Amino acid sequence: KPLFTLPSIFTPSDARPVVLFDGKCNLCNAGVQLVLDMDRASDDPRGNLRVAALQSRVGKVLLARLPEKQRETVLSLGGGDQLI
């Protein structure tokens, strides 16, 4: 049995980009809602983007899959260790 499973929204066949955001930040949450409301560039009813809070299980898994340098950059943009 695998150590973790990703929700079905995050499958290899789904090539839509994932936006990682600080789930503790009210401004970030409002921004994500705005982006999702405006995400109408294609006919796909799911929109063009997927989102995951950095603090969520999915966000942590995706963040861990980034190369170390990119992970450090992402964490430094949001205040470092406070995110996770």
PDB file with SEQRES, HELIX, SHEET and CRYST1 records, atoms N, CA, C and O in Angstrom:
SEQRES   1 A   84  LYS PRO LEU PHE THR LEU PRO SER ILE PHE THR PRO SER          
SEQRES   2 A   84  ASP ALA ARG PRO VAL VAL LEU PHE ASP GLY LYS CYS ASN          
SEQRES   3 A   84  LEU CYS ASN ALA GLY VAL GLN LEU VAL LEU ASP MET ASP          
SEQRES   4 A   84  ARG ALA SER ASP ASP PRO ARG GLY ASN LEU ARG VAL ALA          
SEQRES   5 A   84  ALA LEU GLN SER ARG VAL GLY LYS VAL LEU LEU ALA ARG          
SEQRES   6 A   84  LEU PRO GLU LYS GLN ARG GLU THR VAL LEU SER LEU GLY          
SEQRES   7 A   84  GLY GLY ASP GLN LEU ILE                                      
HELIX    1 AA1 ASN A   26  MET A   38  1                                  13    
HELIX    2 AA2 ARG A   57  ARG A   65  1                                   9    
HELIX    3 AA3 GLU A   68  LEU A   77  1                                  10    
HELIX    4 AA4 GLY A   80  GLN A   82  5                                   3    
SHEET    1 AA1 2 VAL A  18  PHE A  21  0                                        
SHEET    2 AA1 2 ARG A  50  ALA A  53  1                                        
CRYST1    1.000    1.000    1.000  90.00  90.00  90.00 P 1           1          
ATOM      1  N   LYS A   1       0.852  -1.182   0.000  1.00  0.00           N  
ATOM      2  CA  LYS A   1       0.000   0.000   0.000  1.00  0.00           C  
ATOM      3  C   LYS A   1       0.899   1.247   0.000  1.00  0.00           C  
ATOM      4  O   LYS A   1       1.880   1.292   0.742  1.00  0.00           O  
ATOM      5  N   PRO A   2       0.578   2.258  -0.821  1.00  0.00           N  
ATOM      6  CA  PRO A   2       1.433   3.449  -0.878  1.00  0.00           C  
ATOM      7  C   PRO A   2       1.407   4.227   0.440  1.00  0.00           C  
ATOM      8  O   PRO A   2       0.454   4.135   1.214  1.00  0.00           O  
ATOM      9  N   LEU A   3       2.465   4.989   0.673  1.00  0.00           N  
ATOM     10  CA  LEU A   3       2.542   5.812   1.885  1.00  0.00           C  
ATOM     11  C   LEU A   3       1.488   6.905   1.892  1.00  0.00           C  
ATOM     12  O   LEU A   3       1.013   7.295   2.959  1.00  0.00           O  
ATOM     13  N   PHE A   4       1.114   7.407   0.724  1.00  0.00           N  
ATOM     14  CA  PHE A   4       0.104   8.448   0.633  1.00  0.00           C  
ATOM     15  C   PHE A   4      -0.613   8.321  -0.694  1.00  0.00           C  
ATOM     16  O   PHE A   4      -0.101   7.730  -1.644  1.00  0.00           O  
ATOM     17  N   THR A   5      -1.784   8.875  -0.740  1.00  0.00           N  
ATOM     18  CA  THR A   5      -2.525   8.926  -1.995  1.00  0.00           C  
ATOM     19  C   THR A   5      -2.963  10.360  -2.211  1.00  0.00           C  
ATOM     20  O   THR A   5      -3.336  11.062  -1.271  1.00  0.00           O  
ATOM     21  N   LEU A   6      -2.913  10.782  -3.462  1.00  0.00           N  
ATOM     22  CA  LEU A   6      -3.364  12.117  -3.808  1.00  0.00           C  
ATOM     23  C   LEU A   6      -4.828  12.050  -4.215  1.00  0.00           C  
ATOM     24  O   LEU A   6      -5.257  11.068  -4.821  1.00  0.00           O  
ATOM     25  N   PRO A   7      -5.599  13.081  -3.888  1.00  0.00           N  
ATOM     26  CA  PRO A   7      -6.984  13.091  -4.350  1.00  0.00           C  
ATOM     27  C   PRO A   7      -7.044  12.955  -5.868  1.00  0.00           C  
ATOM     28  O   PRO A   7      -6.083  13.285  -6.563  1.00  0.00           O  
ATOM     29  N   SER A   8      -8.155  12.477  -6.372  1.00  0.00           N  
ATOM     30  CA  SER A   8      -8.278  12.208  -7.799  1.00  0.00           C  
ATOM     31  C   SER A   8      -8.106  13.452  -8.660  1.00  0.00           C  
ATOM     32  O   SER A   8      -7.849  13.332  -9.858  1.00  0.00           O  
ATOM     33  N   ILE A   9      -8.241  14.639  -8.085  1.00  0.00           N  
ATOM     34  CA  ILE A   9      -8.037  15.871  -8.867  1.00  0.00           C  
ATOM     35  C   ILE A   9      -6.581  15.994  -9.307  1.00  0.00           C  
ATOM     36  O   ILE A   9      -6.292  16.697 -10.276  1.00  0.00           O  
ATOM     37  N   PHE A  10      -5.663  15.328  -8.617  1.00  0.00           N  
ATOM     38  CA  PHE A  10      -4.246  15.392  -8.943  1.00  0.00           C  
ATOM     39  C   PHE A  10      -3.799  14.061  -9.535  1.00  0.00           C  
ATOM     40  O   PHE A  10      -3.222  13.222  -8.845  1.00  0.00           O  
ATOM     41  N   THR A  11      -4.074  13.885 -10.816  1.00  0.00           N  
ATOM     42  CA  THR A  11      -3.708  12.660 -11.510  1.00  0.00           C  
ATOM     43  C   THR A  11      -2.699  12.985 -12.605  1.00  0.00           C  
ATOM     44  O   THR A  11      -2.663  14.114 -13.093  1.00  0.00           O  
ATOM     45  N   PRO A  12      -1.886  12.022 -12.996  1.00  0.00           N  
ATOM     46  CA  PRO A  12      -0.912  12.257 -14.065  1.00  0.00           C  
ATOM     47  C   PRO A  12      -1.555  12.664 -15.389  1.00  0.00           C  
ATOM     48  O   PRO A  12      -0.918  13.344 -16.193  1.00  0.00           O  
ATOM     49  N   SER A  13      -2.792  12.267 -15.628  1.00  0.00           N  
ATOM     50  CA  SER A  13      -3.447  12.604 -16.890  1.00  0.00           C  
ATOM     51  C   SER A  13      -3.967  14.039 -16.914  1.00  0.00           C  
ATOM     52  O   SER A  13      -4.381  14.526 -17.965  1.00  0.00           O  
ATOM     53  N   ASP A  14      -3.951  14.713 -15.778  1.00  0.00           N  
ATOM     54  CA  ASP A  14      -4.442  16.090 -15.690  1.00  0.00           C  
ATOM     55  C   ASP A  14      -3.253  17.032 -15.713  1.00  0.00           C  
ATOM     56  O   ASP A  14      -2.528  17.145 -14.725  1.00  0.00           O  
ATOM     57  N   ALA A  15      -3.048  17.709 -16.835  1.00  0.00           N  
ATOM     58  CA  ALA A  15      -1.860  18.549 -17.015  1.00  0.00           C  
ATOM     59  C   ALA A  15      -2.082  20.010 -16.604  1.00  0.00           C  
ATOM     60  O   ALA A  15      -1.204  20.846 -16.811  1.00  0.00           O  
ATOM     61  N   ARG A  16      -3.246  20.325 -16.024  1.00  0.00           N  
ATOM     62  CA  ARG A  16      -3.472  21.714 -15.603  1.00  0.00           C  
ATOM     63  C   ARG A  16      -2.478  22.092 -14.510  1.00  0.00           C  
ATOM     64  O   ARG A  16      -2.186  21.279 -13.634  1.00  0.00           O  
ATOM     65  N   PRO A  17      -1.950  23.331 -14.552  1.00  0.00           N  
ATOM     66  CA  PRO A  17      -1.001  23.752 -13.525  1.00  0.00           C  
ATOM     67  C   PRO A  17      -1.650  23.812 -12.145  1.00  0.00           C  
ATOM     68  O   PRO A  17      -2.857  24.015 -12.018  1.00  0.00           O  
ATOM     69  N   VAL A  18      -0.832  23.633 -11.128  1.00  0.00           N  
ATOM     70  CA  VAL A  18      -1.286  23.717  -9.738  1.00  0.00           C  
ATOM     71  C   VAL A  18      -0.717  24.994  -9.132  1.00  0.00           C  
ATOM     72  O   VAL A  18       0.487  25.240  -9.196  1.00  0.00           O  
ATOM     73  N   VAL A  19      -1.591  25.799  -8.545  1.00  0.00           N  
ATOM     74  CA  VAL A  19      -1.176  27.013  -7.851  1.00  0.00           C  
ATOM     75  C   VAL A  19      -1.099  26.677  -6.370  1.00  0.00           C  
ATOM     76  O   VAL A  19      -2.109  26.344  -5.749  1.00  0.00           O  
ATOM     77  N   LEU A  20       0.098  26.765  -5.805  1.00  0.00           N  
ATOM     78  CA  LEU A  20       0.275  26.566  -4.371  1.00  0.00           C  
ATOM     79  C   LEU A  20       0.156  27.922  -3.688  1.00  0.00           C  
ATOM     80  O   LEU A  20       0.739  28.906  -4.145  1.00  0.00           O  
ATOM     81  N   PHE A  21      -0.605  27.973  -2.589  1.00  0.00           N  
ATOM     82  CA  PHE A  21      -0.800  29.245  -1.898  1.00  0.00           C  
ATOM     83  C   PHE A  21      -0.765  29.041  -0.392  1.00  0.00           C  
ATOM     84  O   PHE A  21      -0.918  27.923   0.101  1.00  0.00           O  
ATOM     85  N   ASP A  22      -0.562  30.139   0.334  1.00  0.00           N  
ATOM     86  CA  ASP A  22      -0.522  30.110   1.791  1.00  0.00           C  
ATOM     87  C   ASP A  22      -1.951  30.061   2.312  1.00  0.00           C  
ATOM     88  O   ASP A  22      -2.659  31.067   2.285  1.00  0.00           O  
ATOM     89  N   GLY A  23      -2.372  28.913   2.777  1.00  0.00           N  
ATOM     90  CA  GLY A  23      -3.737  28.733   3.252  1.00  0.00           C  
ATOM     91  C   GLY A  23      -4.053  29.460   4.543  1.00  0.00           C  
ATOM     92  O   GLY A  23      -5.223  29.570   4.910  1.00  0.00           O  
ATOM     93  N   LYS A  24      -3.042  29.960   5.246  1.00  0.00           N  
ATOM     94  CA  LYS A  24      -3.264  30.708   6.482  1.00  0.00           C  
ATOM     95  C   LYS A  24      -3.498  32.193   6.227  1.00  0.00           C  
ATOM     96  O   LYS A  24      -3.921  32.925   7.122  1.00  0.00           O  
ATOM     97  N   CYS A  25      -3.224  32.630   5.009  1.00  0.00           N  
ATOM     98  CA  CYS A  25      -3.292  34.051   4.664  1.00  0.00           C  
ATOM     99  C   CYS A  25      -4.669  34.384   4.081  1.00  0.00           C  
ATOM    100  O   CYS A  25      -5.064  33.824   3.058  1.00  0.00           O  
ATOM    101  N   ASN A  26      -5.393  35.291   4.729  1.00  0.00           N  
ATOM    102  CA  ASN A  26      -6.715  35.676   4.229  1.00  0.00           C  
ATOM    103  C   ASN A  26      -6.629  36.332   2.861  1.00  0.00           C  
ATOM    104  O   ASN A  26      -7.491  36.104   2.013  1.00  0.00           O  
ATOM    105  N   LEU A  27      -5.608  37.138   2.635  1.00  0.00           N  
ATOM    106  CA  LEU A  27      -5.438  37.781   1.338  1.00  0.00           C  
ATOM    107  C   LEU A  27      -5.191  36.730   0.252  1.00  0.00           C  
ATOM    108  O   LEU A  27      -5.744  36.825  -0.844  1.00  0.00           O  
ATOM    109  N   CYS A  28      -4.363  35.735   0.557  1.00  0.00           N  
ATOM    110  CA  CYS A  28      -4.095  34.659  -0.403  1.00  0.00           C  
ATOM    111  C   CYS A  28      -5.369  33.871  -0.708  1.00  0.00           C  
ATOM    112  O   CYS A  28      -5.641  33.554  -1.865  1.00  0.00           O  
ATOM    113  N   ASN A  29      -6.145  33.557   0.325  1.00  0.00           N  
ATOM    114  CA  ASN A  29      -7.396  32.826   0.128  1.00  0.00           C  
ATOM    115  C   ASN A  29      -8.358  33.614  -0.752  1.00  0.00           C  
ATOM    116  O   ASN A  29      -8.995  33.048  -1.640  1.00  0.00           O  
ATOM    117  N   ALA A  30      -8.465  34.920  -0.508  1.00  0.00           N  
ATOM    118  CA  ALA A  30      -9.339  35.760  -1.327  1.00  0.00           C  
ATOM    119  C   ALA A  30      -8.826  35.819  -2.768  1.00  0.00           C  
ATOM    120  O   ALA A  30      -9.614  35.791  -3.713  1.00  0.00           O  
ATOM    121  N   GLY A  31      -7.521  35.900  -2.929  1.00  0.00           N  
ATOM    122  CA  GLY A  31      -6.927  35.927  -4.268  1.00  0.00           C  
ATOM    123  C   GLY A  31      -7.196  34.642  -5.034  1.00  0.00           C  
ATOM    124  O   GLY A  31      -7.485  34.673  -6.231  1.00  0.00           O  
ATOM    125  N   VAL A  32      -7.101  33.515  -4.345  1.00  0.00           N  
ATOM    126  CA  VAL A  32      -7.372  32.224  -4.982  1.00  0.00           C  
ATOM    127  C   VAL A  32      -8.834  32.154  -5.410  1.00  0.00           C  
ATOM    128  O   VAL A  32      -9.136  31.683  -6.506  1.00  0.00           O  
ATOM    129  N   GLN A  33      -9.739  32.618  -4.557  1.00  0.00           N  
ATOM    130  CA  GLN A  33     -11.158  32.617  -4.919  1.00  0.00           C  
ATOM    131  C   GLN A  33     -11.412  33.470  -6.157  1.00  0.00           C  
ATOM    132  O   GLN A  33     -12.190  33.093  -7.033  1.00  0.00           O  
ATOM    133  N   LEU A  34     -10.747  34.625  -6.223  1.00  0.00           N  
ATOM    134  CA  LEU A  34     -10.881  35.504  -7.382  1.00  0.00           C  
ATOM    135  C   LEU A  34     -10.353  34.820  -8.644  1.00  0.00           C  
ATOM    136  O   LEU A  34     -10.998  34.854  -9.692  1.00  0.00           O  
ATOM    137  N   VAL A  35      -9.187  34.203  -8.538  1.00  0.00           N  
ATOM    138  CA  VAL A  35      -8.603  33.497  -9.681  1.00  0.00           C  
ATOM    139  C   VAL A  35      -9.532  32.384 -10.149  1.00  0.00           C  
ATOM    140  O   VAL A  35      -9.762  32.237 -11.349  1.00  0.00           O  
ATOM    141  N   LEU A  36     -10.065  31.604  -9.226  1.00  0.00           N  
ATOM    142  CA  LEU A  36     -10.963  30.508  -9.598  1.00  0.00           C  
ATOM    143  C   LEU A  36     -12.258  31.037 -10.221  1.00  0.00           C  
ATOM    144  O   LEU A  36     -12.789  30.437 -11.156  1.00  0.00           O  
ATOM    145  N   ASP A  37     -12.763  32.154  -9.705  1.00  0.00           N  
ATOM    146  CA  ASP A  37     -13.977  32.750 -10.280  1.00  0.00           C  
ATOM    147  C   ASP A  37     -13.741  33.226 -11.706  1.00  0.00           C  
ATOM    148  O   ASP A  37     -14.650  33.177 -12.535  1.00  0.00           O  
ATOM    149  N   MET A  38     -12.528  33.685 -11.998  1.00  0.00           N  
ATOM    150  CA  MET A  38     -12.212  34.230 -13.313  1.00  0.00           C  
ATOM    151  C   MET A  38     -11.594  33.198 -14.263  1.00  0.00           C  
ATOM    152  O   MET A  38     -11.287  33.522 -15.410  1.00  0.00           O  
ATOM    153  N   ASP A  39     -11.412  31.988 -13.806  1.00  0.00           N  
ATOM    154  CA  ASP A  39     -10.742  30.929 -14.580  1.00  0.00           C  
ATOM    155  C   ASP A  39     -11.689  30.364 -15.638  1.00  0.00           C  
ATOM    156  O   ASP A  39     -12.242  29.276 -15.474  1.00  0.00           O  
ATOM    157  N   ARG A  40     -11.868  31.115 -16.722  1.00  0.00           N  
ATOM    158  CA  ARG A  40     -12.820  30.723 -17.754  1.00  0.00           C  
ATOM    159  C   ARG A  40     -12.207  30.763 -19.151  1.00  0.00           C  
ATOM    160  O   ARG A  40     -12.926  30.993 -20.124  1.00  0.00           O  
ATOM    161  N   ALA A  41     -10.917  30.549 -19.275  1.00  0.00           N  
ATOM    162  CA  ALA A  41     -10.242  30.683 -20.563  1.00  0.00           C  
ATOM    163  C   ALA A  41     -10.472  29.490 -21.490  1.00  0.00           C  
ATOM    164  O   ALA A  41     -10.126  29.550 -22.669  1.00  0.00           O  
ATOM    165  N   SER A  42     -11.048  28.416 -20.973  1.00  0.00           N  
ATOM    166  CA  SER A  42     -11.298  27.256 -21.833  1.00  0.00           C  
ATOM    167  C   SER A  42     -12.719  26.758 -21.604  1.00  0.00           C  
ATOM    168  O   SER A  42     -13.431  27.247 -20.728  1.00  0.00           O  
ATOM    169  N   ASP A  43     -13.110  25.790 -22.396  1.00  0.00           N  
ATOM    170  CA  ASP A  43     -14.443  25.196 -22.259  1.00  0.00           C  
ATOM    171  C   ASP A  43     -14.495  24.129 -21.168  1.00  0.00           C  
ATOM    172  O   ASP A  43     -15.571  23.626 -20.845  1.00  0.00           O  
ATOM    173  N   ASP A  44     -13.360  23.786 -20.610  1.00  0.00           N  
ATOM    174  CA  ASP A  44     -13.306  22.769 -19.563  1.00  0.00           C  
ATOM    175  C   ASP A  44     -14.049  23.283 -18.328  1.00  0.00           C  
ATOM    176  O   ASP A  44     -13.662  24.318 -17.785  1.00  0.00           O  
ATOM    177  N   PRO A  45     -15.099  22.604 -17.864  1.00  0.00           N  
ATOM    178  CA  PRO A  45     -15.853  23.091 -16.705  1.00  0.00           C  
ATOM    179  C   PRO A  45     -15.024  23.123 -15.421  1.00  0.00           C  
ATOM    180  O   PRO A  45     -15.396  23.787 -14.453  1.00  0.00           O  
ATOM    181  N   ARG A  46     -13.906  22.408 -15.417  1.00  0.00           N  
ATOM    182  CA  ARG A  46     -13.037  22.415 -14.238  1.00  0.00           C  
ATOM    183  C   ARG A  46     -12.160  23.647 -14.199  1.00  0.00           C  
ATOM    184  O   ARG A  46     -11.528  23.908 -13.175  1.00  0.00           O  
ATOM    185  N   GLY A  47     -12.095  24.415 -15.274  1.00  0.00           N  
ATOM    186  CA  GLY A  47     -11.206  25.570 -15.342  1.00  0.00           C  
ATOM    187  C   GLY A  47      -9.836  25.161 -15.832  1.00  0.00           C  
ATOM    188  O   GLY A  47      -9.619  24.009 -16.206  1.00  0.00           O  
ATOM    189  N   ASN A  48      -8.916  26.101 -15.829  1.00  0.00           N  
ATOM    190  CA  ASN A  48      -7.556  25.861 -16.321  1.00  0.00           C  
ATOM    191  C   ASN A  48      -6.552  25.608 -15.206  1.00  0.00           C  
ATOM    192  O   ASN A  48      -5.445  25.139 -15.471  1.00  0.00           O  
ATOM    193  N   LEU A  49      -6.912  25.906 -13.977  1.00  0.00           N  
ATOM    194  CA  LEU A  49      -5.971  25.806 -12.862  1.00  0.00           C  
ATOM    195  C   LEU A  49      -6.509  24.884 -11.783  1.00  0.00           C  
ATOM    196  O   LEU A  49      -7.715  24.670 -11.652  1.00  0.00           O  
ATOM    197  N   ARG A  50      -5.579  24.350 -11.022  1.00  0.00           N  
ATOM    198  CA  ARG A  50      -5.895  23.639  -9.789  1.00  0.00           C  
ATOM    199  C   ARG A  50      -5.189  24.387  -8.677  1.00  0.00           C  
ATOM    200  O   ARG A  50      -4.163  25.023  -8.919  1.00  0.00           O  
ATOM    201  N   VAL A  51      -5.708  24.327  -7.479  1.00  0.00           N  
ATOM    202  CA  VAL A  51      -5.092  25.031  -6.354  1.00  0.00           C  
ATOM    203  C   VAL A  51      -4.914  24.080  -5.181  1.00  0.00           C  
ATOM    204  O   VAL A  51      -5.665  23.118  -5.020  1.00  0.00           O  
ATOM    205  N   ALA A  52      -3.903  24.367  -4.364  1.00  0.00           N  
ATOM    206  CA  ALA A  52      -3.666  23.609  -3.142  1.00  0.00           C  
ATOM    207  C   ALA A  52      -2.972  24.517  -2.147  1.00  0.00           C  
ATOM    208  O   ALA A  52      -1.996  25.186  -2.484  1.00  0.00           O  
ATOM    209  N   ALA A  53      -3.468  24.540  -0.933  1.00  0.00           N  
ATOM    210  CA  ALA A  53      -2.804  25.283   0.138  1.00  0.00           C  
ATOM    211  C   ALA A  53      -1.509  24.564   0.490  1.00  0.00           C  
ATOM    212  O   ALA A  53      -1.460  23.334   0.512  1.00  0.00           O  
ATOM    213  N   LEU A  54      -0.474  25.328   0.763  1.00  0.00           N  
ATOM    214  CA  LEU A  54       0.808  24.723   1.138  1.00  0.00           C  
ATOM    215  C   LEU A  54       0.682  23.870   2.398  1.00  0.00           C  
ATOM    216  O   LEU A  54       1.431  22.909   2.574  1.00  0.00           O  
ATOM    217  N   GLN A  55      -0.255  24.214   3.271  1.00  0.00           N  
ATOM    218  CA  GLN A  55      -0.429  23.495   4.529  1.00  0.00           C  
ATOM    219  C   GLN A  55      -1.234  22.214   4.371  1.00  0.00           C  
ATOM    220  O   GLN A  55      -1.261  21.389   5.284  1.00  0.00           O  
ATOM    221  N   SER A  56      -1.886  22.032   3.235  1.00  0.00           N  
ATOM    222  CA  SER A  56      -2.701  20.837   3.016  1.00  0.00           C  
ATOM    223  C   SER A  56      -1.812  19.632   2.733  1.00  0.00           C  
ATOM    224  O   SER A  56      -0.631  19.773   2.416  1.00  0.00           O  
ATOM    225  N   ARG A  57      -2.397  18.457   2.854  1.00  0.00           N  
ATOM    226  CA  ARG A  57      -1.650  17.220   2.566  1.00  0.00           C  
ATOM    227  C   ARG A  57      -1.138  17.239   1.131  1.00  0.00           C  
ATOM    228  O   ARG A  57       0.022  16.915   0.875  1.00  0.00           O  
ATOM    229  N   VAL A  58      -2.002  17.618   0.202  1.00  0.00           N  
ATOM    230  CA  VAL A  58      -1.616  17.675  -1.214  1.00  0.00           C  
ATOM    231  C   VAL A  58      -0.523  18.717  -1.420  1.00  0.00           C  
ATOM    232  O   VAL A  58       0.457  18.458  -2.118  1.00  0.00           O  
ATOM    233  N   GLY A  59      -0.681  19.887  -0.822  1.00  0.00           N  
ATOM    234  CA  GLY A  59       0.322  20.946  -0.952  1.00  0.00           C  
ATOM    235  C   GLY A  59       1.686  20.497  -0.444  1.00  0.00           C  
ATOM    236  O   GLY A  59       2.708  20.774  -1.071  1.00  0.00           O  
ATOM    237  N   LYS A  60       1.702  19.813   0.676  1.00  0.00           N  
ATOM    238  CA  LYS A  60       2.967  19.322   1.237  1.00  0.00           C  
ATOM    239  C   LYS A  60       3.625  18.297   0.319  1.00  0.00           C  
ATOM    240  O   LYS A  60       4.841  18.316   0.123  1.00  0.00           O  
ATOM    241  N   VAL A  61       2.808  17.397  -0.245  1.00  0.00           N  
ATOM    242  CA  VAL A  61       3.351  16.383  -1.149  1.00  0.00           C  
ATOM    243  C   VAL A  61       3.923  17.042  -2.395  1.00  0.00           C  
ATOM    244  O   VAL A  61       5.033  16.716  -2.818  1.00  0.00           O  
ATOM    245  N   LEU A  62       3.168  17.973  -2.989  1.00  0.00           N  
ATOM    246  CA  LEU A  62       3.648  18.648  -4.198  1.00  0.00           C  
ATOM    247  C   LEU A  62       4.892  19.482  -3.912  1.00  0.00           C  
ATOM    248  O   LEU A  62       5.820  19.508  -4.720  1.00  0.00           O  
ATOM    249  N   LEU A  63       4.916  20.157  -2.777  1.00  0.00           N  
ATOM    250  CA  LEU A  63       6.084  20.954  -2.406  1.00  0.00           C  
ATOM    251  C   LEU A  63       7.314  20.062  -2.227  1.00  0.00           C  
ATOM    252  O   LEU A  63       8.415  20.428  -2.637  1.00  0.00           O  
ATOM    253  N   ALA A  64       7.126  18.911  -1.625  1.00  0.00           N  
ATOM    254  CA  ALA A  64       8.245  17.985  -1.404  1.00  0.00           C  
ATOM    255  C   ALA A  64       8.796  17.442  -2.718  1.00  0.00           C  
ATOM    256  O   ALA A  64       9.957  17.040  -2.786  1.00  0.00           O  
ATOM    257  N   ARG A  65       7.967  17.429  -3.761  1.00  0.00           N  
ATOM    258  CA  ARG A  65       8.418  16.910  -5.060  1.00  0.00           C  
ATOM    259  C   ARG A  65       9.234  17.933  -5.844  1.00  0.00           C  
ATOM    260  O   ARG A  65       9.867  17.578  -6.838  1.00  0.00           O  
ATOM    261  N   LEU A  66       9.231  19.185  -5.420  1.00  0.00           N  
ATOM    262  CA  LEU A  66      10.022  20.208  -6.111  1.00  0.00           C  
ATOM    263  C   LEU A  66      11.504  20.012  -5.836  1.00  0.00           C  
ATOM    264  O   LEU A  66      11.872  19.514  -4.773  1.00  0.00           O  
ATOM    265  N   PRO A  67      12.354  20.391  -6.771  1.00  0.00           N  
ATOM    266  CA  PRO A  67      13.793  20.393  -6.480  1.00  0.00           C  
ATOM    267  C   PRO A  67      14.066  21.337  -5.302  1.00  0.00           C  
ATOM    268  O   PRO A  67      13.356  22.324  -5.110  1.00  0.00           O  
ATOM    269  N   GLU A  68      15.081  21.028  -4.534  1.00  0.00           N  
ATOM    270  CA  GLU A  68      15.358  21.765  -3.296  1.00  0.00           C  
ATOM    271  C   GLU A  68      15.436  23.276  -3.508  1.00  0.00           C  
ATOM    272  O   GLU A  68      14.889  24.038  -2.711  1.00  0.00           O  
ATOM    273  N   LYS A  69      16.098  23.709  -4.553  1.00  0.00           N  
ATOM    274  CA  LYS A  69      16.249  25.149  -4.808  1.00  0.00           C  
ATOM    275  C   LYS A  69      14.883  25.810  -5.035  1.00  0.00           C  
ATOM    276  O   LYS A  69      14.616  26.884  -4.497  1.00  0.00           O  
ATOM    277  N   GLN A  70      14.032  25.176  -5.823  1.00  0.00           N  
ATOM    278  CA  GLN A  70      12.686  25.728  -6.061  1.00  0.00           C  
ATOM    279  C   GLN A  70      11.861  25.723  -4.785  1.00  0.00           C  
ATOM    280  O   GLN A  70      11.131  26.677  -4.516  1.00  0.00           O  
ATOM    281  N   ARG A  71      11.969  24.659  -3.996  1.00  0.00           N  
ATOM    282  CA  ARG A  71      11.237  24.573  -2.730  1.00  0.00           C  
ATOM    283  C   ARG A  71      11.653  25.705  -1.805  1.00  0.00           C  
ATOM    284  O   ARG A  71      10.805  26.332  -1.170  1.00  0.00           O  
ATOM    285  N   GLU A  72      12.958  25.973  -1.723  1.00  0.00           N  
ATOM    286  CA  GLU A  72      13.448  27.070  -0.883  1.00  0.00           C  
ATOM    287  C   GLU A  72      12.900  28.410  -1.359  1.00  0.00           C  
ATOM    288  O   GLU A  72      12.547  29.264  -0.546  1.00  0.00           O  
ATOM    289  N   THR A  73      12.829  28.594  -2.677  1.00  0.00           N  
ATOM    290  CA  THR A  73      12.296  29.841  -3.230  1.00  0.00           C  
ATOM    291  C   THR A  73      10.826  30.009  -2.864  1.00  0.00           C  
ATOM    292  O   THR A  73      10.406  31.087  -2.441  1.00  0.00           O  
ATOM    293  N   VAL A  74      10.049  28.946  -3.026  1.00  0.00           N  
ATOM    294  CA  VAL A  74       8.622  29.012  -2.700  1.00  0.00           C  
ATOM    295  C   VAL A  74       8.432  29.337  -1.224  1.00  0.00           C  
ATOM    296  O   VAL A  74       7.621  30.196  -0.876  1.00  0.00           O  
ATOM    297  N   LEU A  75       9.164  28.665  -0.369  1.00  0.00           N  
ATOM    298  CA  LEU A  75       9.021  28.902   1.066  1.00  0.00           C  
ATOM    299  C   LEU A  75       9.497  30.293   1.472  1.00  0.00           C  
ATOM    300  O   LEU A  75       8.927  30.900   2.378  1.00  0.00           O  
ATOM    301  N   SER A  76      10.535  30.803   0.813  1.00  0.00           N  
ATOM    302  CA  SER A  76      11.031  32.132   1.168  1.00  0.00           C  
ATOM    303  C   SER A  76      10.057  33.230   0.756  1.00  0.00           C  
ATOM    304  O   SER A  76      10.030  34.292   1.377  1.00  0.00           O  
ATOM    305  N   LEU A  77       9.259  32.994  -0.277  1.00  0.00           N  
ATOM    306  CA  LEU A  77       8.268  33.980  -0.719  1.00  0.00           C  
ATOM    307  C   LEU A  77       7.167  34.166   0.310  1.00  0.00           C  
ATOM    308  O   LEU A  77       6.566  35.236   0.401  1.00  0.00           O  
ATOM    309  N   GLY A  78       6.907  33.126   1.079  1.00  0.00           N  
ATOM    310  CA  GLY A  78       5.823  33.194   2.035  1.00  0.00           C  
ATOM    311  C   GLY A  78       6.270  33.305   3.478  1.00  0.00           C  
ATOM    312  O   GLY A  78       5.448  33.146   4.381  1.00  0.00           O  
ATOM    313  N   GLY A  79       7.506  33.565   3.721  1.00  0.00           N  
ATOM    314  CA  GLY A  79       7.975  33.722   5.090  1.00  0.00           C  
ATOM    315  C   GLY A  79       8.678  32.502   5.657  1.00  0.00           C  
ATOM    316  O   GLY A  79       8.902  32.425   6.865  1.00  0.00           O  
ATOM    317  N   GLY A  80       9.027  31.559   4.817  1.00  0.00           N  
ATOM    318  CA  GLY A  80       9.836  30.431   5.258  1.00  0.00           C  
ATOM    319  C   GLY A  80       9.084  29.382   6.026  1.00  0.00           C  
ATOM    320  O   GLY A  80       8.039  28.906   5.582  1.00  0.00           O  
ATOM    321  N   ASP A  81       9.619  29.009   7.201  1.00  0.00           N  
ATOM    322  CA  ASP A  81       9.097  27.886   7.975  1.00  0.00           C  
ATOM    323  C   ASP A  81       7.699  28.126   8.520  1.00  0.00           C  
ATOM    324  O   ASP A  81       7.061  27.184   8.990  1.00  0.00           O  
ATOM    325  N   GLN A  82       7.207  29.343   8.472  1.00  0.00           N  
ATOM    326  CA  GLN A  82       5.877  29.625   9.008  1.00  0.00           C  
ATOM    327  C   GLN A  82       4.785  28.950   8.180  1.00  0.00           C  
ATOM    328  O   GLN A  82       3.672  28.758   8.670  1.00  0.00           O  
ATOM    329  N   LEU A  83       5.084  28.591   6.946  1.00  0.00           N  
ATOM    330  CA  LEU A  83       4.073  28.028   6.062  1.00  0.00           C  
ATOM    331  C   LEU A  83       3.731  26.597   6.413  1.00  0.00           C  
ATOM    332  O   LEU A  83       2.571  26.197   6.328  1.00  0.00           O  
ATOM    333  N   ILE A  84       4.724  25.823   6.806  1.00  0.00           N  
ATOM    334  CA  ILE A  84       4.484  24.392   6.967  1.00  0.00           C  
ATOM    335  C   ILE A  84       4.760  23.965   8.394  1.00  0.00           C  
ATOM    336  O   ILE A  84       4.613  22.789   8.726  1.00  0.00           O  
TER     337      ILE A  84                                                      
END                                                                             
